[in-house]
Amino acid sequence: MAKTSTTTLKLPVALKARIARLAKTSGRAPHAVMVAALEQQVLRDERMAAFVQEALDADREIDEGAEVSGAGDVHAWLQRLAAGAKPARPKPWRG
């Protein structure tokens, strides 16, 4: 079993009531609803931070001379892929 830590959370009355209703209709404890919601939000925020970092890294690599392809070429390539073809990747126009 995972280790746990106790914390205190001050919730607006209306939110606490919504959590209680959801818990009752889903057959879960309010605690389980809150833990699941927090886990989902933290995971979403972590993924967003990783996505932003990946974009910043790619932008830096482009500034340093990495290969890039034209958007029109990439879109056409993706359309051919979606249609079931196995086209060659677009040729970079810089790199």
Secondary structure, DSSP 8 states (H G I E B T S, - for coil): ------------HHHHHHHHHHHHHHT--HHHHHHHHHHHHHHHHHHHHHHHHHHHHHHHHHHTT--B--HHHHHHHHHHHHTT--------SB-
